[in-house]
Amino acid sequence: MLKLITTRLKFVSATFCCFALIVLFFSFSPLADAKNEIQWNADQPLIWDDFAGSQSANAKFAALTSSNIHYDFEEGTDSLKINVYCYFDKKKSKVKKRDRGNELLLRHEQYHFNISELLPGN
């Protein structure tokens, strides 16, 4: 009976791992664009120059933060380590010209990026 339970647990565990890897593979982008993305770092807050996209003066919002999750793999002899990272997308992040000097707004946008980092939780 114990052997049957152990076998079933191994099957359930393997099935869950396969499912998790499939979700990761289809949910996140595997590679970062070094020129246009900034990896989240507590010691490197965003600055207005990081917002390279163009925001229309008629846009509904003063600024927009776009962040992505990337991953890579490290294979061991009998293990697989998945590293997950949060990145700020410079091209897709934008701010209206008139709001570029607003430090409160910049801090607000930084909080969006910080929240994105909660998923990988590095």
N, C-alpha and C positions, 0 to 999 in steps of 0.2 A: 504494500500500500504506500509506504514512504517513497519507494522508488518511482511509483506512478506519479505522485505529487511533485517530486523533484523534476521528473521529465516534463510535466506540464508547466511548471514554473520556468524551466529553461526555454520552452517553446514560447510562452507568453513574453518572457524577457527578450528573446530574439526578435519576435514579431514587433514589439514596442520599439526596439532599437532601429529596425528597418523602417518602420513608419516615421520615426523621428528624423532619420536621415533623409527620407524622401521629402518630408515637410521642409527641412532646412534647405535641401537642394533647390526646390521650386519656389521658396519664399524669398531667398536672399541672393544678392549678386556675389559671385565668388571673388571678384577682383576689384581693387580700388583704382581709381584714376588719380594718380599722385599729383598731377598739375591742378586738377579741379576739385579735389576733395581734401578735407582736413580731418585726420583721425581725432576723435574726442580725447581731450587731455585736460585734466583739472587745472594744470598750470598754464594752459594756453587758451584764454577766453577769446571769443569771437571779437572781431573789430569790423567796422563798417566796410572796410576795403575787401573783406571776405565775401560780401554780397555782390557778386559779379553780374547777376541777371538784371534785366531792365524792367522796372515796375512802372506801369503807366500811371500818369497823374490821376487818371479817372478810376484806377483800381479801387476795389472795395476796401482792401487792407493796406495799411502803411508799409508793412514789411511781411516777408514770407521766408520761413526757414525750411529748407529741404534737407533731410538727413536720410542716410541709408545704413543698412546693416550688411557687412561683408563677413566672410568666413574663410578659413583655410584649414587644412588637415595636416596632422603630424602622425605618421604611422610608426608604431613601435613593433617589436617582434610579435607581441600578442596583445597589442592595444591600439586604439585609435583616439587621438586627441583632436577635438574640434575647437579652434580658436574663433571667437566671434568678436567683431569690432564695429563700432559706430563711427560713421563718417558724416561730415557736413558737406553738402554739394554746393560749391560756389556758383556754378552756372545756373542752377535752378533756384537759388536763394536770391531774393531781391528786396529792394527798399525804394520808396519814393525819394526823389532828390531832396525835397523839402524836409524830410524826416531824418536825413543822414546824421545830423548832429544830436539827435535825441538819445541821450544816454539811458534814460528809463526804458525806452523802446528797445534799445540794444540789449539791455539786461533781460527784458521780457523774451526776446528771441533766443538769448543764451539759455534761458530756462527750457524752451522747447527742445533745444539740442541736448540739454542735460537729461530731460525726460527720455529722449531716445536712447541714451546710454544705459538706462535702467534695464532694458531688455538683455543686452549682452552681459551687463553687470560685471565688467572687468574690474 
